Amino acid sequence: MKKIDVENKQKRSEKLAFAAPQVKIAADGSLILDESSLTITNENDSSVWETVEEDRSNKKLNSMSFRKRPFCRGNPWSELETDLFYDILRATGPDFGLMHEFFPSRTRVELKAKYNREERFNWTRLNQAMAVPTLLSDALYSHANEIIDRIKEKEIKKKDLKLLKKNSAFSDTSEVVAVDWNEEEADLEAEAEEAILRLLEDEEQLSGSSEKKSRKQKIVAQKKMKDALLDEVAEEAVLVLRGKKYERRKDELKKICETALCKLGEDFPKFGILIDENADGVTIETGASSE
């Protein structure tokens, strides 16, 4: 292809170089005018024309390049972006090519559709904006950049909020919730069976009716899950019981100390209290231990 282009350029340059009246030698040796050189034929050469891309952003042509409407619905206009649209409209008018510089994320088709929509549904505001035109200035550019930055920040916050909601929906269900649990009334086996039934129901809903397990398989799976849950709940119950036992013992010792101190008078010398968890009573030692 490159060789063909070079040859075409050479032929075109030769034709342009001899585009003038020429002479030739006749049969008798004299010089005569070549009448064919007096007429010039213009040949349309396709390589002369060049493709000029007038758009600000270079776009690749495809089957959707000449579609009048965008392929998908654009993002809805927020109130902040609509206010900026009117501020820029006062300076640029309905010149959507110039307006595109302030809205790089919006196409000309979207800007024109926004103008037509405001013309139909908000004619009063549009008329007021067009009646008071302004000039393009650096202040308008800085104002537009500030508004666009605020819009981008809001979009980022919305995306982060969606991700947080999505993550919270699929969060781990094994998190322990602080509840008032009574060890005397608790039935670990019944709680384990309820948890197993809930897990089996969720599994059936996810797997579908076509993949339901047989009764024997369900019983085996239920027994395994029951044993595992009972072991886990038993460990947690032991920790809770130890903590509550320690709190009860602490309260009992506190009451014993309070009853003993109530019998002492104001003139009783100062002393230190040493608490022994295994003690059943209170003894008062005087002498070296007293202060």
C-alpha atoms as an extended CHARMM CRD file, in Angstrom:
* protein
*
       291  EXT
         1         1  MET       CA              0.0000000000        0.0000000000        0.0000000000  PROA      1               0.0000000000
         2         2  LYS       CA              2.8670000000        2.3700000000        0.7250000000  PROA      2               0.0000000000
         3         3  LYS       CA              4.4610000000        1.7500000000       -2.6930000000  PROA      3               0.0000000000
         4         4  ILE       CA              1.1660000000        2.4790000000       -4.4530000000  PROA      4               0.0000000000
         5         5  ASP       CA              0.7820000000        5.7490000000       -2.5400000000  PROA      5               0.0000000000
         6         6  VAL       CA              4.3270000000        6.7970000000       -3.4700000000  PROA      6               0.0000000000
         7         7  GLU       CA              3.7210000000        6.0460000000       -7.1610000000  PROA      7               0.0000000000
         8         8  ASN       CA              0.4600000000        8.0150000000       -7.1540000000  PROA      8               0.0000000000
         9         9  LYS       CA              2.2220000000       10.9930000000       -5.5990000000  PROA      9               0.0000000000
        10        10  GLN       CA              4.9950000000       10.8470000000       -8.2080000000  PROA      10              0.0000000000
        11        11  LYS       CA              2.5010000000       10.7090000000      -11.0940000000  PROA      11              0.0000000000
        12        12  ARG       CA              0.5490000000       13.6020000000       -9.6330000000  PROA      12              0.0000000000
        13        13  SER       CA              3.7220000000       15.6900000000       -9.2430000000  PROA      13              0.0000000000
        14        14  GLU       CA              4.7440000000       14.9450000000      -12.8550000000  PROA      14              0.0000000000
        15        15  LYS       CA              1.3470000000       16.0390000000      -14.1560000000  PROA      15              0.0000000000
        16        16  LEU       CA              1.5160000000       19.2580000000      -12.1750000000  PROA      16              0.0000000000
        17        17  ALA       CA              5.0710000000       19.9620000000      -13.3970000000  PROA      17              0.0000000000
        18        18  PHE       CA              4.0980000000       19.7380000000      -17.1230000000  PROA      18              0.0000000000
        19        19  ALA       CA              0.8060000000       21.6440000000      -16.8390000000  PROA      19              0.0000000000
        20        20  ALA       CA              1.8840000000       24.2470000000      -19.4890000000  PROA      20              0.0000000000
        21        21  PRO       CA              1.9630000000       24.6260000000      -23.3160000000  PROA      21              0.0000000000
        22        22  GLN       CA              4.6140000000       22.3410000000      -24.8120000000  PROA      22              0.0000000000
        23        23  VAL       CA              6.3340000000       21.9890000000      -28.1970000000  PROA      23              0.0000000000
        24        24  LYS       CA              7.3120000000       18.9300000000      -30.1640000000  PROA      24              0.0000000000
        25        25  ILE       CA              9.5490000000       18.1320000000      -33.1670000000  PROA      25              0.0000000000
        26        26  ALA       CA              7.7620000000       17.6900000000      -36.4820000000  PROA      26              0.0000000000
        27        27  ALA       CA              8.6890000000       15.2200000000      -39.2370000000  PROA      27              0.0000000000
        28        28  ASP       CA             10.7780000000       17.8480000000      -41.0360000000  PROA      28              0.0000000000
        29        29  GLY       CA             12.7330000000       18.6700000000      -37.8740000000  PROA      29              0.0000000000
        30        30  SER       CA             10.9730000000       21.9310000000      -37.0530000000  PROA      30              0.0000000000
        31        31  LEU       CA              9.4500000000       22.7610000000      -33.6650000000  PROA      31              0.0000000000
        32        32  ILE       CA              5.6820000000       22.9560000000      -33.5740000000  PROA      32              0.0000000000
        33        33  LEU       CA              3.1940000000       23.5610000000      -30.7660000000  PROA      33              0.0000000000
        34        34  ASP       CA              1.7100000000       20.4710000000      -29.1300000000  PROA      34              0.0000000000
        35        35  GLU       CA             -2.0260000000       21.1400000000      -29.2050000000  PROA      35              0.0000000000
        36        36  SER       CA             -2.7600000000       18.4140000000      -26.6360000000  PROA      36              0.0000000000
        37        37  SER       CA             -0.8420000000       20.4050000000      -24.0130000000  PROA      37              0.0000000000
        38        38  LEU       CA             -3.2520000000       23.3340000000      -24.3990000000  PROA      38              0.0000000000
        39        39  THR       CA             -6.0500000000       21.4210000000      -22.6320000000  PROA      39              0.0000000000
        40        40  ILE       CA             -5.7050000000       20.2480000000      -19.0430000000  PROA      40              0.0000000000
        41        41  THR       CA             -7.8870000000       17.4540000000      -17.7030000000  PROA      41              0.0000000000
        42        42  ASN       CA             -8.6180000000       17.5240000000      -13.9790000000  PROA      42              0.0000000000
        43        43  GLU       CA             -8.6820000000       14.0560000000      -12.4440000000  PROA      43              0.0000000000
        44        44  ASN       CA            -10.3780000000       13.5360000000       -9.0940000000  PROA      44              0.0000000000
        45        45  ASP       CA             -7.8240000000       12.0160000000       -6.7980000000  PROA      45              0.0000000000
        46        46  SER       CA             -9.2340000000       10.5290000000       -3.6120000000  PROA      46              0.0000000000
        47        47  SER       CA             -5.9350000000       10.9080000000       -1.7640000000  PROA      47              0.0000000000
        48        48  VAL       CA             -6.1660000000       14.7110000000       -1.9500000000  PROA      48              0.0000000000
        49        49  TRP       CA             -9.0510000000       14.8340000000        0.5090000000  PROA      49              0.0000000000
        50        50  GLU       CA             -8.2060000000       14.3880000000        4.1650000000  PROA      50              0.0000000000
        51        51  THR       CA            -10.4910000000       13.4250000000        7.0330000000  PROA      51              0.0000000000
        52        52  VAL       CA            -10.7630000000       16.2250000000        9.5650000000  PROA      52              0.0000000000
        53        53  GLU       CA            -12.0150000000       15.3450000000       13.0490000000  PROA      53              0.0000000000
        54        54  GLU       CA            -13.6900000000       18.4490000000       14.4170000000  PROA      54              0.0000000000
        55        55  ASP       CA            -14.7780000000       16.9570000000       17.7150000000  PROA      55              0.0000000000
        56        56  ARG       CA            -12.7740000000       17.6920000000       20.8520000000  PROA      56              0.0000000000
        57        57  SER       CA            -12.3620000000       14.0430000000       21.7430000000  PROA      57              0.0000000000
        58        58  ASN       CA            -11.1060000000       11.4830000000       19.2390000000  PROA      58              0.0000000000
        59        59  LYS       CA            -13.7700000000        8.8200000000       18.7980000000  PROA      59              0.0000000000
        60        60  LYS       CA            -13.6610000000        5.5370000000       16.9510000000  PROA      60              0.0000000000
        61        61  LEU       CA            -16.3320000000        4.9870000000       14.3390000000  PROA      61              0.0000000000
        62        62  ASN       CA            -18.5540000000        1.9650000000       14.7160000000  PROA      62              0.0000000000
        63        63  SER       CA            -22.1160000000        0.8930000000       14.0020000000  PROA      63              0.0000000000
        64        64  MET       CA            -23.4520000000        3.2400000000       16.7130000000  PROA      64              0.0000000000
        65        65  SER       CA            -21.5000000000        6.3360000000       15.6790000000  PROA      65              0.0000000000
        66        66  PHE       CA            -24.3280000000        7.9320000000       13.6840000000  PROA      66              0.0000000000
        67        67  ARG       CA            -27.1200000000        7.0970000000       16.0810000000  PROA      67              0.0000000000
        68        68  LYS       CA            -29.2100000000       10.1610000000       16.8330000000  PROA      68              0.0000000000
        69        69  ARG       CA            -30.0460000000        9.1010000000       20.3600000000  PROA      69              0.0000000000
        70        70  PRO       CA            -27.6410000000        7.6420000000       22.9100000000  PROA      70              0.0000000000
        71        71  PHE       CA            -27.6610000000        3.8920000000       23.2430000000  PROA      71              0.0000000000
        72        72  CYS       CA            -28.5560000000        3.9230000000       26.9340000000  PROA      72              0.0000000000
        73        73  ARG       CA            -30.2360000000        6.3800000000       29.2250000000  PROA      73              0.0000000000
        74        74  GLY       CA            -27.9040000000        8.9350000000       30.6850000000  PROA      74              0.0000000000
        75        75  ASN       CA            -27.4380000000        9.7230000000       34.3270000000  PROA      75              0.0000000000
        76        76  PRO       CA            -30.2030000000       11.8430000000       35.8520000000  PROA      76              0.0000000000
        77        77  TRP       CA            -29.4690000000       15.5090000000       36.4360000000  PROA      77              0.0000000000
        78        78  SER       CA            -29.1510000000       16.5440000000       40.0660000000  PROA      78              0.0000000000
        79        79  GLU       CA            -30.3020000000       19.9180000000       41.3750000000  PROA      79              0.0000000000
        80        80  LEU       CA            -26.7180000000       21.1050000000       41.7430000000  PROA      80              0.0000000000
        81        81  GLU       CA            -25.8970000000       20.1380000000       38.1630000000  PROA      81              0.0000000000
        82        82  THR       CA            -29.1070000000       21.7770000000       36.8860000000  PROA      82              0.0000000000
        83        83  ASP       CA            -28.1760000000       25.0570000000       38.5920000000  PROA      83              0.0000000000
        84        84  LEU       CA            -24.7560000000       24.9080000000       36.9400000000  PROA      84              0.0000000000
        85        85  PHE       CA            -26.4700000000       24.2420000000       33.5900000000  PROA      85              0.0000000000
        86        86  TYR       CA            -28.4380000000       27.4830000000       33.8940000000  PROA      86              0.0000000000
        87        87  ASP       CA            -25.3600000000       29.4690000000       34.9670000000  PROA      87              0.0000000000
        88        88  ILE       CA            -23.4520000000       28.2850000000       31.9140000000  PROA      88              0.0000000000
        89        89  LEU       CA            -26.4620000000       28.7050000000       29.6330000000  PROA      89              0.0000000000
        90        90  ARG       CA            -26.5560000000       32.4060000000       30.4740000000  PROA      90              0.0000000000
        91        91  ALA       CA            -22.9720000000       32.7470000000       29.2120000000  PROA      91              0.0000000000
        92        92  THR       CA            -22.9430000000       30.3790000000       26.2290000000  PROA      92              0.0000000000
        93        93  GLY       CA            -26.5510000000       30.3170000000       25.0970000000  PROA      93              0.0000000000
        94        94  PRO       CA            -27.7610000000       27.2190000000       23.2410000000  PROA      94              0.0000000000
        95        95  ASP       CA            -24.2290000000       26.5150000000       21.9560000000  PROA      95              0.0000000000
        96        96  PHE       CA            -23.8930000000       22.9330000000       23.1230000000  PROA      96              0.0000000000
        97        97  GLY       CA            -20.4100000000       22.5480000000       21.6540000000  PROA      97              0.0000000000
        98        98  LEU       CA            -19.1260000000       25.3610000000       23.8640000000  PROA      98              0.0000000000
        99        99  MET       CA            -21.2040000000       24.1320000000       26.7870000000  PROA      99              0.0000000000
       100       100  HSD       CA            -19.5540000000       20.7110000000       26.4510000000  PROA      100             0.0000000000
       101       101  GLU       CA            -16.2950000000       22.2060000000       27.7800000000  PROA      101             0.0000000000
       102       102  PHE       CA            -17.9700000000       22.7880000000       31.1470000000  PROA      102             0.0000000000
       103       103  PHE       CA            -19.6570000000       19.3590000000       31.1840000000  PROA      103             0.0000000000
       104       104  PRO       CA            -16.9930000000       16.8560000000       30.0470000000  PROA      104             0.0000000000
       105       105  SER       CA            -19.0620000000       13.9540000000       31.3700000000  PROA      105             0.0000000000
       106       106  ARG       CA            -22.0990000000       14.9660000000       29.2810000000  PROA      106             0.0000000000
       107       107  THR       CA            -22.4220000000       14.5580000000       25.5210000000  PROA      107             0.0000000000
       108       108  ARG       CA            -23.8630000000       17.2000000000       23.2110000000  PROA      108             0.0000000000
       109       109  VAL       CA            -26.9460000000       15.0570000000       22.7440000000  PROA      109             0.0000000000
       110       110  GLU       CA            -27.5200000000       15.0000000000       26.4970000000  PROA      110             0.0000000000
       111       111  LEU       CA            -27.0520000000       18.7660000000       26.7580000000  PROA      111             0.0000000000
       112       112  LYS       CA            -29.5130000000       19.3600000000       23.9340000000  PROA      112             0.0000000000
       113       113  ALA       CA            -32.0090000000       16.9550000000       25.5070000000  PROA      113             0.0000000000
       114       114  LYS       CA            -31.6580000000       18.8070000000       28.8190000000  PROA      114             0.0000000000
       115       115  TYR       CA            -32.3100000000       22.1250000000       27.0810000000  PROA      115             0.0000000000
       116       116  ASN       CA            -35.4050000000       20.7370000000       25.3320000000  PROA      116             0.0000000000
       117       117  ARG       CA            -36.7040000000       19.2800000000       28.5800000000  PROA      117             0.0000000000
       118       118  GLU       CA            -36.2670000000       22.5490000000       30.4480000000  PROA      118             0.0000000000
       119       119  GLU       CA            -37.9460000000       24.3400000000       27.5600000000  PROA      119             0.0000000000
       120       120  ARG       CA            -40.9930000000       22.0810000000       27.8850000000  PROA      120             0.0000000000
       121       121  PHE       CA            -41.3230000000       21.7710000000       31.6550000000  PROA      121             0.0000000000
       122       122  ASN       CA            -39.5240000000       24.8370000000       33.0680000000  PROA      122             0.0000000000
       123       123  TRP       CA            -39.9890000000       27.5490000000       30.4810000000  PROA      123             0.0000000000
       124       124  THR       CA            -40.1850000000       30.3990000000       33.0230000000  PROA      124             0.0000000000
       125       125  ARG       CA            -36.7630000000       29.7340000000       34.4920000000  PROA      125             0.0000000000
       126       126  LEU       CA            -35.2430000000       29.1660000000       31.0620000000  PROA      126             0.0000000000
       127       127  ASN       CA            -36.6640000000       32.4460000000       29.7790000000  PROA      127             0.0000000000
       128       128  GLN       CA            -35.3280000000       34.3300000000       32.8020000000  PROA      128             0.0000000000
       129       129  ALA       CA            -31.8580000000       32.8390000000       32.3190000000  PROA      129             0.0000000000
       130       130  MET       CA            -31.7680000000       33.7080000000       28.6190000000  PROA      130             0.0000000000
       131       131  ALA       CA            -33.0310000000       37.2430000000       29.2990000000  PROA      131             0.0000000000
       132       132  VAL       CA            -30.0190000000       38.0680000000       31.5150000000  PROA      132             0.0000000000
       133       133  PRO       CA            -26.9000000000       36.9220000000       29.6100000000  PROA      133             0.0000000000
       134       134  THR       CA            -23.4200000000       37.0280000000       31.1280000000  PROA      134             0.0000000000
       135       135  LEU       CA            -19.8760000000       36.9320000000       29.7760000000  PROA      135             0.0000000000
       136       136  LEU       CA            -17.4480000000       34.0460000000       29.7950000000  PROA      136             0.0000000000
       137       137  SER       CA            -14.8560000000       34.7700000000       32.4600000000  PROA      137             0.0000000000
       138       138  ASP       CA            -12.3320000000       33.0340000000       34.6550000000  PROA      138             0.0000000000
       139       139  ALA       CA            -14.7420000000       33.2840000000       37.5740000000  PROA      139             0.0000000000
       140       140  LEU       CA            -17.2810000000       31.1970000000       35.6610000000  PROA      140             0.0000000000
       141       141  TYR       CA            -14.6690000000       28.5480000000       34.8640000000  PROA      141             0.0000000000
       142       142  SER       CA            -13.5500000000       28.3420000000       38.5120000000  PROA      142             0.0000000000
       143       143  HSD       CA            -17.1770000000       28.2120000000       39.6860000000  PROA      143             0.0000000000
       144       144  ALA       CA            -17.9150000000       25.3900000000       37.2390000000  PROA      144             0.0000000000
       145       145  ASN       CA            -14.8530000000       23.4310000000       38.3860000000  PROA      145             0.0000000000
       146       146  GLU       CA            -15.8970000000       23.7540000000       42.0360000000  PROA      146             0.0000000000
       147       147  ILE       CA            -19.4210000000       22.5270000000       41.2910000000  PROA      147             0.0000000000
       148       148  ILE       CA            -18.1130000000       19.5930000000       39.2250000000  PROA      148             0.0000000000
       149       149  ASP       CA            -15.7450000000       18.6000000000       42.0590000000  PROA      149             0.0000000000
       150       150  ARG       CA            -18.6500000000       18.6460000000       44.5210000000  PROA      150             0.0000000000
       151       151  ILE       CA            -20.7350000000       16.5080000000       42.1590000000  PROA      151             0.0000000000
       152       152  LYS       CA            -17.8940000000       13.9840000000       41.8520000000  PROA      152             0.0000000000
       153       153  GLU       CA            -17.5180000000       13.8210000000       45.6400000000  PROA      153             0.0000000000
       154       154  LYS       CA            -21.2380000000       13.1100000000       46.0260000000  PROA      154             0.0000000000
       155       155  GLU       CA            -21.0510000000       10.3440000000       43.4150000000  PROA      155             0.0000000000
       156       156  ILE       CA            -18.0990000000        8.7640000000       45.2240000000  PROA      156             0.0000000000
       157       157  LYS       CA            -19.9950000000        8.8970000000       48.5310000000  PROA      157             0.0000000000
       158       158  LYS       CA            -23.0230000000        7.2450000000       46.9020000000  PROA      158             0.0000000000
       159       159  LYS       CA            -20.8530000000        4.4410000000       45.5380000000  PROA      159             0.0000000000
       160       160  ASP       CA            -19.1960000000        3.9130000000       48.9300000000  PROA      160             0.0000000000
       161       161  LEU       CA            -22.6160000000        3.8200000000       50.6190000000  PROA      161             0.0000000000
       162       162  LYS       CA            -23.8370000000        1.2000000000       48.1450000000  PROA      162             0.0000000000
       163       163  LEU       CA            -20.7550000000       -0.9200000000       48.8000000000  PROA      163             0.0000000000
       164       164  LEU       CA            -21.2760000000       -0.6460000000       52.5540000000  PROA      164             0.0000000000
       165       165  LYS       CA            -24.9040000000       -1.7300000000       52.2320000000  PROA      165             0.0000000000
       166       166  LYS       CA            -23.8970000000       -4.6230000000       50.0060000000  PROA      166             0.0000000000
       167       167  ASN       CA            -21.1870000000       -5.7540000000       52.4080000000  PROA      167             0.0000000000
       168       168  SER       CA            -23.5050000000       -5.4690000000       55.4130000000  PROA      168             0.0000000000
       169       169  ALA       CA            -26.1060000000       -7.6160000000       53.6490000000  PROA      169             0.0000000000
       170       170  PHE       CA            -23.5410000000      -10.3910000000       53.0830000000  PROA      170             0.0000000000
       171       171  SER       CA            -21.7710000000       -9.9750000000       56.4250000000  PROA      171             0.0000000000
       172       172  ASP       CA            -20.7400000000      -12.9620000000       58.4770000000  PROA      172             0.0000000000
       173       173  THR       CA            -23.6860000000      -14.3580000000       60.4670000000  PROA      173             0.0000000000
       174       174  SER       CA            -21.3660000000      -15.8240000000       63.0880000000  PROA      174             0.0000000000
       175       175  GLU       CA            -20.9970000000      -12.5170000000       64.9360000000  PROA      175             0.0000000000
       176       176  VAL       CA            -21.9540000000      -12.7870000000       68.5960000000  PROA      176             0.0000000000
       177       177  VAL       CA            -24.6680000000      -10.3970000000       69.8070000000  PROA      177             0.0000000000
       178       178  ALA       CA            -24.6850000000       -9.3650000000       73.4560000000  PROA      178             0.0000000000
       179       179  VAL       CA            -27.9290000000      -10.6530000000       75.0000000000  PROA      179             0.0000000000
       180       180  ASP       CA            -29.1670000000      -11.3200000000       78.5130000000  PROA      180             0.0000000000
       181       181  TRP       CA            -28.6740000000      -15.0820000000       78.6290000000  PROA      181             0.0000000000
       182       182  ASN       CA            -29.8940000000      -17.0660000000       81.6240000000  PROA      182             0.0000000000
       183       183  GLU       CA            -27.9880000000      -20.3040000000       82.1340000000  PROA      183             0.0000000000
       184       184  GLU       CA            -30.6910000000      -21.7800000000       84.3590000000  PROA      184             0.0000000000
       185       185  GLU       CA            -33.4510000000      -21.5030000000       81.7400000000  PROA      185             0.0000000000
       186       186  ALA       CA            -31.2820000000      -22.1490000000       78.6770000000  PROA      186             0.0000000000
       187       187  ASP       CA            -31.8390000000      -25.3160000000       76.6590000000  PROA      187             0.0000000000
       188       188  LEU       CA            -28.7140000000      -25.7860000000       74.5730000000  PROA      188             0.0000000000
       189       189  GLU       CA            -30.0510000000      -28.7520000000       72.6590000000  PROA      189             0.0000000000
       190       190  ALA       CA            -33.2620000000      -26.9470000000       71.6610000000  PROA      190             0.0000000000
       191       191  GLU       CA            -31.3180000000      -23.8590000000       70.5850000000  PROA      191             0.0000000000
       192       192  ALA       CA            -29.0000000000      -26.0290000000       68.4890000000  PROA      192             0.0000000000
       193       193  GLU       CA            -31.9520000000      -27.7490000000       66.8020000000  PROA      193             0.0000000000
       194       194  GLU       CA            -33.5440000000      -24.3820000000       65.9520000000  PROA      194             0.0000000000
       195       195  ALA       CA            -30.2810000000      -23.1410000000       64.4640000000  PROA      195             0.0000000000
       196       196  ILE       CA            -29.9320000000      -26.3460000000       62.4080000000  PROA      196             0.0000000000
       197       197  LEU       CA            -33.4840000000      -26.0700000000       61.0730000000  PROA      197             0.0000000000
       198       198  ARG       CA            -32.8620000000      -22.4660000000       60.0260000000  PROA      198             0.0000000000
       199       199  LEU       CA            -29.6570000000      -23.4580000000       58.2350000000  PROA      199             0.0000000000
       200       200  LEU       CA            -31.3820000000      -26.3490000000       56.4560000000  PROA      200             0.0000000000
       201       201  GLU       CA            -34.2450000000      -24.1110000000       55.3130000000  PROA      201             0.0000000000
       202       202  ASP       CA            -31.7950000000      -21.5430000000       53.9410000000  PROA      202             0.0000000000
       203       203  GLU       CA            -29.8640000000      -24.3050000000       52.1570000000  PROA      203             0.0000000000
       204       204  GLU       CA            -33.0570000000      -25.6820000000       50.5600000000  PROA      204             0.0000000000
       205       205  GLN       CA            -34.0890000000      -22.2250000000       49.3530000000  PROA      205             0.0000000000
       206       206  LEU       CA            -30.6800000000      -21.6670000000       47.7760000000  PROA      206             0.0000000000
       207       207  SER       CA            -30.3670000000      -25.1290000000       46.2180000000  PROA      207             0.0000000000
       208       208  GLY       CA            -33.9250000000      -25.2290000000       44.8380000000  PROA      208             0.0000000000
       209       209  SER       CA            -36.5940000000      -27.8970000000       44.8190000000  PROA      209             0.0000000000
       210       210  SER       CA            -34.8450000000      -30.0120000000       42.1640000000  PROA      210             0.0000000000
       211       211  GLU       CA            -31.8230000000      -30.6040000000       44.4180000000  PROA      211             0.0000000000
       212       212  LYS       CA            -33.6030000000      -31.5930000000       47.6280000000  PROA      212             0.0000000000
       213       213  LYS       CA            -31.7900000000      -34.1630000000       49.7300000000  PROA      213             0.0000000000
       214       214  SER       CA            -33.2740000000      -37.4440000000       50.8450000000  PROA      214             0.0000000000
       215       215  ARG       CA            -34.5990000000      -37.8930000000       54.3670000000  PROA      215             0.0000000000
       216       216  LYS       CA            -31.6810000000      -40.0890000000       55.4150000000  PROA      216             0.0000000000
       217       217  GLN       CA            -29.1150000000      -37.5680000000       54.2000000000  PROA      217             0.0000000000
       218       218  LYS       CA            -30.9620000000      -34.8110000000       56.0320000000  PROA      218             0.0000000000
       219       219  ILE       CA            -30.9060000000      -36.7600000000       59.2990000000  PROA      219             0.0000000000
       220       220  VAL       CA            -27.1590000000      -37.4550000000       58.9960000000  PROA      220             0.0000000000
       221       221  ALA       CA            -26.3850000000      -33.8350000000       58.1620000000  PROA      221             0.0000000000
       222       222  GLN       CA            -28.6370000000      -32.6300000000       60.9710000000  PROA      222             0.0000000000
       223       223  LYS       CA            -26.8830000000      -34.8730000000       63.5000000000  PROA      223             0.0000000000
       224       224  LYS       CA            -23.4130000000      -33.6820000000       62.4670000000  PROA      224             0.0000000000
       225       225  MET       CA            -24.4390000000      -30.0550000000       62.6050000000  PROA      225             0.0000000000
       226       226  LYS       CA            -26.1400000000      -30.6050000000       65.9480000000  PROA      226             0.0000000000
       227       227  ASP       CA            -22.9910000000      -32.1060000000       67.5070000000  PROA      227             0.0000000000
       228       228  ALA       CA            -20.8220000000      -29.2910000000       66.1440000000  PROA      228             0.0000000000
       229       229  LEU       CA            -23.1970000000      -26.5980000000       67.3770000000  PROA      229             0.0000000000
       230       230  LEU       CA            -23.5600000000      -28.2240000000       70.7920000000  PROA      230             0.0000000000
       231       231  ASP       CA            -19.7810000000      -28.2680000000       71.2550000000  PROA      231             0.0000000000
       232       232  GLU       CA            -19.4990000000      -24.6420000000       70.2080000000  PROA      232             0.0000000000
       233       233  VAL       CA            -22.4160000000      -23.5200000000       72.3910000000  PROA      233             0.0000000000
       234       234  ALA       CA            -21.0910000000      -25.5310000000       75.3420000000  PROA      234             0.0000000000
       235       235  GLU       CA            -17.7410000000      -23.7340000000       75.1900000000  PROA      235             0.0000000000
       236       236  GLU       CA            -19.4550000000      -20.3590000000       75.0910000000  PROA      236             0.0000000000
       237       237  ALA       CA            -21.7680000000      -21.3970000000       77.9490000000  PROA      237             0.0000000000
       238       238  VAL       CA            -18.8000000000      -22.3740000000       80.1300000000  PROA      238             0.0000000000
       239       239  LEU       CA            -17.2270000000      -18.9480000000       79.6200000000  PROA      239             0.0000000000
       240       240  VAL       CA            -20.4960000000      -17.2010000000       80.4340000000  PROA      240             0.0000000000
       241       241  LEU       CA            -21.0430000000      -19.3190000000       83.5480000000  PROA      241             0.0000000000
       242       242  ARG       CA            -17.5470000000      -18.5870000000       84.8150000000  PROA      242             0.0000000000
       243       243  GLY       CA            -18.0460000000      -14.8750000000       84.3560000000  PROA      243             0.0000000000
       244       244  LYS       CA            -21.4170000000      -14.8730000000       86.1160000000  PROA      244             0.0000000000
       245       245  LYS       CA            -20.0850000000      -17.0410000000       88.9420000000  PROA      245             0.0000000000
       246       246  TYR       CA            -17.2300000000      -14.6010000000       89.4840000000  PROA      246             0.0000000000
       247       247  GLU       CA            -19.6630000000      -11.6590000000       89.5510000000  PROA      247             0.0000000000
       248       248  ARG       CA            -21.9350000000      -13.4060000000       92.0800000000  PROA      248             0.0000000000
       249       249  ARG       CA            -18.9900000000      -14.2700000000       94.3220000000  PROA      249             0.0000000000
       250       250  LYS       CA            -17.7760000000      -10.6940000000       94.1590000000  PROA      250             0.0000000000
       251       251  ASP       CA            -21.1940000000       -9.3680000000       95.1670000000  PROA      251             0.0000000000
       252       252  GLU       CA            -21.3870000000      -11.8090000000       98.0800000000  PROA      252             0.0000000000
       253       253  LEU       CA            -17.9800000000      -10.7420000000       99.4160000000  PROA      253             0.0000000000
       254       254  LYS       CA            -18.9540000000       -7.1140000000       99.0660000000  PROA      254             0.0000000000
       255       255  LYS       CA            -22.1130000000       -7.6730000000      101.1040000000  PROA      255             0.0000000000
       256       256  ILE       CA            -20.1370000000       -9.5330000000      103.7980000000  PROA      256             0.0000000000
       257       257  CYS       CA            -17.6790000000       -6.6450000000      104.0620000000  PROA      257             0.0000000000
       258       258  GLU       CA            -20.4690000000       -4.0910000000      104.2660000000  PROA      258             0.0000000000
       259       259  THR       CA            -22.2420000000       -5.9720000000      107.0810000000  PROA      259             0.0000000000
       260       260  ALA       CA            -18.9790000000       -6.2500000000      109.0310000000  PROA      260             0.0000000000
       261       261  LEU       CA            -18.0910000000       -2.5760000000      108.5980000000  PROA      261             0.0000000000
       262       262  CYS       CA            -21.5120000000       -1.4540000000      109.7530000000  PROA      262             0.0000000000
       263       263  LYS       CA            -20.7910000000       -2.8760000000      113.2470000000  PROA      263             0.0000000000
       264       264  LEU       CA            -17.6230000000       -0.7930000000      113.6840000000  PROA      264             0.0000000000
       265       265  GLY       CA            -17.7150000000        2.6210000000      115.2670000000  PROA      265             0.0000000000
       266       266  GLU       CA            -16.2300000000        5.8930000000      114.0750000000  PROA      266             0.0000000000
       267       267  ASP       CA            -13.3800000000        5.6550000000      116.6080000000  PROA      267             0.0000000000
       268       268  PHE       CA            -12.1750000000        2.3600000000      115.1970000000  PROA      268             0.0000000000
       269       269  PRO       CA             -8.6120000000        2.7170000000      113.7940000000  PROA      269             0.0000000000
       270       270  LYS       CA             -7.9720000000        2.6220000000      110.0760000000  PROA      270             0.0000000000
       271       271  PHE       CA             -7.1890000000       -0.7460000000      108.5260000000  PROA      271             0.0000000000
       272       272  GLY       CA             -6.7290000000       -2.5030000000      105.1820000000  PROA      272             0.0000000000
       273       273  ILE       CA             -9.0240000000       -5.1640000000      103.7490000000  PROA      273             0.0000000000
       274       274  LEU       CA             -7.5970000000       -8.2690000000      102.0850000000  PROA      274             0.0000000000
       275       275  ILE       CA            -10.2130000000      -10.1900000000      100.0860000000  PROA      275             0.0000000000
       276       276  ASP       CA             -9.8190000000      -13.9220000000       99.6800000000  PROA      276             0.0000000000
       277       277  GLU       CA            -12.2640000000      -15.5160000000       97.2460000000  PROA      277             0.0000000000
       278       278  ASN       CA            -12.1580000000      -18.8310000000       99.1200000000  PROA      278             0.0000000000
       279       279  ALA       CA            -12.9450000000      -17.2650000000      102.5050000000  PROA      279             0.0000000000
       280       280  ASP       CA            -16.3160000000      -17.8560000000      104.1730000000  PROA      280             0.0000000000
       281       281  GLY       CA            -16.1480000000      -15.0650000000      106.7590000000  PROA      281             0.0000000000
       282       282  VAL       CA            -14.4370000000      -11.8210000000      107.7280000000  PROA      282             0.0000000000
       283       283  THR       CA            -11.6630000000      -11.4980000000      110.3130000000  PROA      283             0.0000000000
       284       284  ILE       CA            -10.0920000000       -8.2680000000      111.4980000000  PROA      284             0.0000000000
       285       285  GLU       CA             -6.3830000000       -8.2790000000      112.3270000000  PROA      285             0.0000000000
       286       286  THR       CA             -4.8410000000       -5.4360000000      114.2810000000  PROA      286             0.0000000000
       287       287  GLY       CA             -1.2250000000       -4.6350000000      114.9450000000  PROA      287             0.0000000000
       288       288  ALA       CA              1.3210000000       -4.5530000000      112.1240000000  PROA      288             0.0000000000
       289       289  SER       CA             -1.2940000000       -4.8090000000      109.3960000000  PROA      289             0.0000000000
       290       290  SER       CA             -3.2210000000       -1.7890000000      110.6710000000  PROA      290             0.0000000000
       291       291  GLU       CA             -2.3940000000        1.6630000000      109.4330000000  PROA      291             0.0000000000
